[in-house]
């Protein structure tokens, strides 16, 4: 994968870059928030490793901007902020995963590989449900031919639901593991919150079935 590392600690940035290049990834490194967005626009990386404590623009601001402009880039947040509220906020802003400092490079590698596998499932793949169409190659969703604006988290949740077409049930815990990577202590009620977000944006396509967790939607959530 093409990986953009956003880290203001030169030693850590160099360490990450060297390790990822040895694993065969293409790597670019920037040290501040404004540089992160500029490089994302120029390079269109598949993955961004994002520190939160950045000069010139905080990592949270970068994350929010990535979710609005470059949703095709997966974002792994690397942070020393251990508070649960901070991790939850990262996920709500669209982060695909959160790793706390200090960390093991072996764990980081495993998480990057997991994100890569999730991305590869989208290669040249289009998922459909009624008038709804999800194109993984362009990271877009259309409804009756009109594009629907979804956040990165909403997109990931809809992907998980659409891939379960034909399954009778799926659990909130399964969705938490796939979409939010389940930070410790985080309740599964966030699934219902995001289901409601999708209902508001998609309306008749998923209809009452998704919101009521009944069989009219892609699957039944329990």
Secondary structure, 3 states (H helix, E strand, C coil): CEEEEECCCHHHHHHHHHHHHHCCCEEEEECEHHHHHHHHHHHCCCEEEEECCCECCCHHHHHHHHHHHCCCCEEEEEECCCCHHHHHHHHHCCCCEEEECCCCHHHHHHHHHHHHHHHHCCCCCEEEECCEEEECCCCEEEECCEEECCCHHHHHHHHHHHCCCCCCEECHHHHHHHHHCCCCCCCCHHHHHHHHHHHHHHHHHCHHHHHCCCCCCCCEEC
